[in-house]
Amino acid sequence: MSLVVLMKVLKEGFEATDEVANGFRIINEAILNRPEYGTHFLARLDGEVVAVSSVIYLAGVAGIYNVATLEKARGKGIGTAITKQPLFEAKSKGYQLAILHSSDLGFNIYKNNKT
């Protein structure tokens, strides 16, 4: 996965400032350089990357972070899928505990999702 593509979707999906996006870049670059610490996921719609997420493995816990979906792709189940994929990977690696970090924008989506 290209860091440039990941950062574009994160910045646009979160409507983040350059300063906030730079914080994302530092964390995400570290994961790309040390894959044992985590994985990035992407989802495409009509060939374009429209959603991303990350899982970070630390202290026996899988943390789901950086879940972002571009506005034009929202409401299609893509955000749900990109959130579940890291959970499936974590489970396949033997993780039994996961946490999800949510923005204010995503909180009600996760709270109301029954899947």
VENHUNOR-V276229 format. One record per residue. PHI is phi in degrees with one decimal (NA if undefined). Layout:
PHI
PHI
//
This chain:
NA
-80.6
-61.7
-62.7
-65.2
-56.3
-66.4
-60.5
-68.3
-61.0
-63.5
-71.2
-63.5
-94.8
50.8
-86.3
-73.0
-59.6
-63.1
-65.7
-60.1
-63.6
-62.3
-58.3
-59.6
-61.0
-64.9
-70.9
-64.9
-61.7
-66.5
-62.9
-81.9
-133.7
-59.7
-67.7
-88.7
168.0
-143.6
-102.8
-126.7
-138.1
-127.5
-113.0
-132.7
52.8
84.3
-101.3
-70.0
-121.3
-153.8
-141.6
-157.3
-140.7
-122.6
-120.4
-101.5
-156.1
55.6
77.8
-122.0
-98.0
-103.0
-97.2
-136.7
55.5
-81.3
-141.5
-127.7
-64.0
-54.4
-67.8
-107.5
-75.0
81.3
-114.5
85.0
-69.0
-61.8
-62.7
-63.2
-72.5
-82.1
-74.9
-57.4
-62.6
-65.8
-62.5
-63.9
-60.1
-62.3
-66.2
-90.8
95.4
-73.6
-112.4
-128.8
-137.2
-124.7
-124.4
-93.0
-119.5
-79.2
-60.4
-60.6
-87.9
-55.9
-66.4
-63.1
-68.1
-61.7
-92.5
-79.7
-94.7
-88.2
//
